[in-house]
Amino acid sequence: MSELTVFVNGKTVRVPGGSTVLDAVAAADAALADEVRAGTRGVVDSRGIGVAPDTPLSGGYVMRIVSARAAREGIDA
């Protein structure tokens, strides 16, 4: 399986093809991944739109970890 390069909070992360947003967060920072799993943190894409942790990744995907509230409402809300 091919490898994807994605970005989590500005950090370059390499994950196997078929990985999810949560897989990439866990590869970048295990503690942040635990917070996403617990629902205290959320993930937004490069446009500030909340994305589900089980969203499949594509190469170059950019995401940021934010408060769960910001992820629900959109960071610009």
N, C-alpha and C positions, 0 to 999 in steps of 0.2 A: 504494500500500500504506500502511496506517495505521502510526503510530508508537506504540511501547510505552515506557512509563516503568517502569524496573526499578531495583533497588538493589544495588550491589556494594560491600561493606565500608562500608555507610552512605552511599555516594555515589550521588546520583541520576544515572541514565544513561538517555539516550533512544536507542533503536535501532529500525530498521524492523521491522514485523510480519514474522514468519517467522524472526526471528533466534534464535540458539542461546545457551546459557550462555556459550560461549567468545566469541561475538561481543560480548556485553555486557562480559565481562571485558576484552577487547581495547579496547573503546571507553573503558573506565574507566582502564586502565593497561596499555599494550602490553608492558611488562616482565613484569608478572604473568601476562599471557596466554602469553608465551613459557615461563614456568615451568610453567604448567598443561600446555602442549603437551609439554614435556620430561618431565612426570611427577613433577617435584620438588614441585609444589603441587597441591592438589585443591580442589574446590568443594563446599561444603555448603549446604543450603537453610536456611530460617529455623528449622527444627527440629533442625538439626545432622546431618541425613542426607546422606551423600555423593550427589552427582549427577554424571552423565556430562557432559562438555563439549559433547556434541552434543544435549543435551536442549533441546527447543523451549521458548521463553519464552512466558509470558502476562503481561499487564499487572500491575504491582505485585509481581512476583517479587522475593524478597529472597534474596541469597546472600552468602556470605563465602568468602574465600580462606584456606585452612588448609594445614598440611603435608600431604603426600600420605598419610602414615600416619594422621593424624587423619581425613582424608576416607574412607579405607578402613574404619577402625574406628568411625567416628562420634565426634564431638567429646566426647561424654559417656562414652565407653567407658574 
